[in-house]
Amino acid sequence: MTKNLEKNLIVGLDIGTSKVAVIIGEVLPDGEISVIGLGNHPSRGMDKGGVNDLDSIVKSVQRALDQAELMADCQVASVYLSISGKHIACQNENGMVSINDEEVTQEDVDNVIHTAQSVKIPTERRILHVLPQEYSIDVQDGIKSPIGMSGMRMEAKAHIVTCANDMAKNITKSVERCGLTVDGLVFSGIASADAVLTSDEKDLGVCLVDIGGGTTDVVVYTGGALRHCAVIPVAGNQVTSDIAKIFRTPQPNAEQIKVQFASARSNRVSREESIEVPSVGGRPSRSMSRHTLAEVVEPRYQELFELILKQLREHGLEEQVAAGIVLTGGTSSIDGAVDIAEATFGMPVRVASPLPIKGLYEYVEQPIYATGIGLLRYGAGKVIERQFERPDRQGVTSFFSRAKSWFKGEF
């Protein structure tokens, strides 16, 4: 088996409430990513983005990891790890510095971003990401790449994403108990956005909604930069729980019924259509109306989309997402989700899978793998940065020099 470092391997580990996904990729000499391995296992021990049973989640991670290593014929040593939960928070900050040599250098850019992030963060929280939005030099605003420009004073606007320290420690600990090192901790909403959104959507203004099992991640881009992110603790498991209670069926059967027969739009389902619903306690199955099922599911999706719309309005972003709403994640593909979202938001909505990449793309071209693929893209950016800093080690590639600046601003 080969190790991560021998072939520029990167590994994305997405630990969700309902599933653990491990995706192994290789950064090719041209900078492209090739998927070479995938492992997937039901998640046990997670609830709404937080660890509630460390031993159970370690077992889930190990089983998904074993699958991915077997497919890729390699041994994983380190991973890029996703994190979510209602403890995720964001804030927009400004920083300002004097330009040393009347021409902006990389050092000046680093200094102004450092100044922007030098805000007081409570000791129980940690910074996950500091993402530049735009720069100003003297009287010129809206600068995306200031290096080489002349001026006396530079100001930067940055978006800072933070998380609860304890939450980060617990999820990291579950990975380390599998003998792995965490290369980077990444907010899952940002990872998903990088996997499914186009640059045109980010420029025009777009809201990504990643609906998982326990949480829904919301990220908003305008002018090519991240402006807002949030996590809503309403997602697919609430729908499954409603079905289980109202139809009086075990949770695993309720999940299967949701996936196979549920619709988020009751007016799309015939009242005459029926489905078989397993009972609890060994009782015989019953025949239930599929229209009734839709009437159970529809209010949950309506509630979720209204909560997201409230977020957009509270932060003055509703009118800025001209490209509309992009849904992804495992719970986004349910029948009728796009219809009810368009009715709620009054703007275009699409369900997105990860953008095509090389290798075993057919195994990961589903919304459920958006976060995992986004983690690979994040890791690829870090690999390219290292190659740029040590070009003679690999003998490379002017490509890495050209690509470094593109990746640097992404996370």
N, C-alpha and C positions, 0 to 999 in steps of 0.2 A: 504494500500500500504506500502511496505517496503522501507526503505531508503538504500542508497548505502552502508553505513558502516555496516549494520546489517548482510549482507550476503556476504561481500567481493565483492560487485558489482563494475564493471568497465565499463565505457561508452566511446566509441570512436565516435567522431563527425567529419565527413569529409565534409567540406563546399567547394564544387567545383563550377566551372563556370556553369555547366549544372545540377547538382543535389546536394542535401543535404542528407547525409546518417547518421543515428544514429544507432549504434549497441551496445546492452547491453549484457555484459557477466558476468559470475560469476567465480571467482577463486576457484576451488574445493580444498579439503584438500590435494590432491596429487599434487597440483600445476598446473593441467590441466585447460584449459579455456573451459567453456560451454556457447555457445550463447543462450540467452533466449529471446531476443527481437530485432526487426529490424523496423526502420522507414525510409521511402524514400520519398522525395518530390522534384519536379523540383526547381532548384535554380533560384531565382530572386534577382538581386542586386549585383552580382559578375561579374567581368570581368578580365580574365587572372590572377586569384589569388588575385585580390584586390577588396575591397568593394567600390562600386560606388553608392549604394542606401541602406543606413543603415536600414531604415524601412522595405524595401522589404525583405532583407535577414533575419531580425528578424522574420518576418512572415513565411518564408520558414523553418527556423530552428524550430520554435515552432510547425509547422504542422508535421514535421518529428519526432520531440520529442514526440508529443502526440501519434503518431502511435506506436512508440517503447515502450512507457510506458504502453500503453494498452495491447500490446502483452505480455510484461514481467510481468504485474501486479505489477509495482513498481513505485516509484516516484524518478526521477533522480535529484540529487543535484549538481553533478560536472561531468566534462567530460575531456577527453584528446582530444585536438583540433589539427587538421592538419593545416599547412600553406604552401603555395607555391607561386610562382610568380618569375618574372625575377630578383627581388631584392635579391633573395637567393644567397649567395656567400660562397666560402669555401677557406681554406688555410691550409697548412701543417706546423706545428711548432714543435720545439724541446725544451725540458726542461732537466735540469740536477741538481742533488742534491747529497750531501754526505750521505752515509748510516750510520745512527747513531750508531747501535750496531753490525756492521759487518754482520748483517743478516737482510734482507729486511722485513719490517713490512708493514701493511696496511697504517700506517701513512706515511711511506716513499713513497709509491705509490701515495697517495693523494697529497703529497707535490710536487712530480715531475710532476704530471699532472697539478697542480696549477701553477707551474713554466712555463710549456709549454703554458698555456693559458693566461699568463700575458703579452701578446702582446698588443700594443696600438690599441684599436678599436675606430673608429670614434664615436662621441657622438650620431650621428643619427642612429647608428646600435646597435644591441644587439646580444649576443652569444646565439644560440639555443642549440648546442651540442658540447661537447668536447669528441672525441672518440679516445681512445688509439689505436695505430697501433702495435707497438712493443717496447720492452725495451732492453737496453744494460747495462750490469754490467761489469765494467772494460773493458776487451778485448773481452768479449763474447757478440755477437750480436744476434738479432732475437729471443729474449725471449718473450714468450707470457704471462706467469704468473710468476712474479719474487718473489712473497712472499715466504720467508723461505730460499732463496738463499743467499750465502755469497758474500761479496765484499766490496769495499771501496767507489765506486762512481757509481751512476745509472743515465742513460739517457733514456728519453722517447720521442717517436715520436707520435704526436697526430694530428688528423684531426679536424679542427674547422669549424663549420657551423654557419654563421651569417645571420641575416635578417634585413630589415629596421624597425626601431622602430615604425614609424607611421603605417606601414602596420600591424604589430603585435598588436598595440593598437586598431586599427579599427576592426579587426576580433575578438579580445577578447571582445570588447565592444558589438558587436552584440550578443555574447553568454551571456554576463552578463545581457543584457536587457531581456533575457528570464528567469532570476532568477537563473542562473547557475554559478558555480565557475569553473574556468579553472585550473585543476590539473597540466597540462603540455601542452606546445606548442611544436609540433613535426613536423619537415619537412616531408611532405607527401611522398617524394621519399624514405626516410629512412624507414618510416612505411611500405610502399608497399614492399620494399625489404625484410623486416623481415617476411612479410606474405607469400611471394611466392618463395623466393630463398632457396635452400638447402645449408647446410654447405659445401658440396663438391664443389658446384659451387663457393661459396665465396672463398674457399681455392685455387681452380684452376685458378680463375680469370673470372669475369662475368660482363657484363654491363646490368643493368636493365633499361628499357625504359617504363615509365608509361605514356600512352597517354590519357589525359583527354579531357575535352571539350574545355578549354581555354589555357592550358599549358601542356607541356610534361616534366616530371621529368626524369633526367638521373643520375644514381648513378653507380659507378664502384668499385668493390671489387677485390682485389688481396691478396693472402696470408692470407685470412680470415679477412682482415681489409678494411675499407672504405678508398679509395684513392682520389676520386674525385666526386663532385656532381654539377649539373647545372640545370637550368630551361630554356626551350626554349619556347618562346611565339607563337608557332605554334602547333595546335592540331585539334581536331574534329570539332570545330565550324567553322574553316576556310573552311573545306571541305563542311560543310552544307551551308555556305554563298555562296561559288562558285556555288553549285547546284541551290540555290535559284535564283541567278542572271542570270545564263546561261539558265536555264530552265524556268525562269520567273514564279516561283511558290512561295507561301508564305513560310516563314521560317519553321513553324511547319511541313508542307508537305515535304519540302526539307529534314528535319531530318528523317522523316518516310521513304522517298525514299532511303536515304543513308543507313539506317539500314536494309531495306528489300531487296534492289536490287543492291547496289553499290559493285563494285569490284575494288581493287587496281591494278589489272592486266588486261589490256584491251584485251590481247591475250587469255584470258580465257573465254571471253564472245562472243557469236555468234552475228553477225551483223543482223541476222534475228529476234532476240528476241526484243520485244517491251514492254513498260510499259505505264500505264496511269498516266499522270501528271496533277494535278489540276492547274487551272489558277487563276489569281488574278482578282479582280473586278467583280466577278460573271460570268466571261466568261466560256464557256464550256471547259471541260478537253480535253487534246490533247494526242495523242499517240506518244511516243518518243522512240528512239532506246536505248536499255540498253547498247549497245557498246559505244554509245556517252557518256552515264553517266560514264562509266569506264574511258573514255578518259579525263573527267573532274576531276575525283578523283585521278587517277594515278600520275599526276605531283605533287600534294600536298604531297602524301606519299613519293615520290622520294625526294622532297625538304627536308622534315623532316628528313629522314634517312641520307641524305647527310650532313645536319647540325650536326647530332650526330656523324657521322664519322669524320667530321672536328674537333669536340671537342676531340675525342679520339686521333687523330693524333697530335693536338696541345699540348696535355699533355703527349705524348709519351706512350699512353696506348693501342694502337691498337693491338700490338703484345702480350699484357699481358692478354687479355681476352680469354684464351684458351677454356673456357666453352661456349663461344659465347654470343649471345644476347637473353635476356628474355623480351618479350613484355607483358605488362599487362595494365589495365585500360579499360574504356568503349569503346574507339575507336580502341583498338588493335585487336578486333575480326573480323574485316571486311574481307571478302573474298579476298584472294590474298596478304594480308599484309605480311605473312611469306615469300612468294615467292620473293616479291620485296625487302624485308629486306635482305634475303640471297644473292640476286644478288648485292645489294649495299655494304654490309659488307664483303662478301666473307667468311662467317663463319656460323656455325649452329645457327638457330633461333627457338625459341618456344614461344607459347602464354601460359601464366601461370595464373591459378586461385589460390586463397589462399590455402595453405596447409591444410589438414583436421584437424578440431578440433571438440570437442564434442558439443552436443546440437543441435540446429537448423541449422546444417551446410548446409543442402540442400537449405536454403534460401539465403546463402551468398557465395556459391561456384561458383561465377562468377568473372571475372577480375575487374568488376566495383567496387567490394567491397574490393579490395586488401588493400587500404589505411585504411579503417575502421577496418579490422581485424588486421592490423599491429598496429594500435593504441591500440587495446585490448592487444596485446602481450606486448607492451611497458608498459601499465598500470599494467599488471600482474607482470612484473618485479619489479615495484615499490611496489606493495602489498607484494611480497615475501621479499623485503628488509625490509619493516616495520615489518613483522612477525619475521624476523631474529633478528632485533634489540630489539623486545619485545616478546621473546619466551614464557614467562610464561603467557602472556595475553590470548593466545589461547590454551595453553597447547600443542602446536604442537611439533610435526612433525620434525623429524630430516631431513625430505626432504627439508624444507626451508633453513636449514643450508647448505646443499649440493648444493642447486640450486642458492643461492645468488651470488656466484662467477661467475656462468654462465651468469646470467642476467646482472651483473654489467658492463660488458664490451660491452654490446650490444648497448647502447645509451649514 
